[in-house]
């Protein structure tokens, strides 16, 4: 069976792909709690579905379809959060004409909870990004960009916490180094801080100080770079201790289900990314009871 048909059939039957051994407990008690995490990345201003004759994504994607799917999942489980891992901007005439206004307003209509910043979100400079932020009625989490010497100072947060059904979820964001990807006069005096060290500091704060039950990283570092010293999500996972899920972007990596990685203390955690252009929606379901956590994850064709 072709991959696309398989995923579509998975959605139609409302079943989920298991996360390959991540389950830490059976979670069979009566007090089980269920948190659903939905996510996108690298949508790149794709508002409309692809044409039916498109070579790679015939008839796929489109914000209207995503909105319907998100509404259906939220109806199924009200304890749902929706995140984006960056590169909201750039890729269609919608961005060229509206400068990101439409993307931000539509994400607000979908009730996104938080997003981190990708390199293309600076394509109209820090001024252009700031101009559109008021249209995004959700949290911008960015932990390793120091904006203190720019006009973006105070408009992002290093992390944010959310409470759903008594479960506290902490979210922090990591961005890729802008030098070499973005012209200096666009990101101005934004300082790039080392992501692994920042991740360790933030996850500790979220787990130990904020007492979060679930810690999530929104990353625009990229899934994996072989034979390279560039920071990536798969390496990040091995260096963390408290992060439970890394939602990635930048490399446009299509994963049918999350990768399972052993972290710095030998605990299995998830790394996921759903390609690009809004043709898939990531879904991770976490189940909590007195004995621990278990999870399922799937990449859904939109």
Order of alpha helices (4+ residues) and beta strands (2+ residues): alpha-beta-alpha-beta-alpha-alpha-beta-alpha-beta-beta-beta-beta-alpha-beta-alpha-beta-alpha-beta-beta-beta-beta-beta
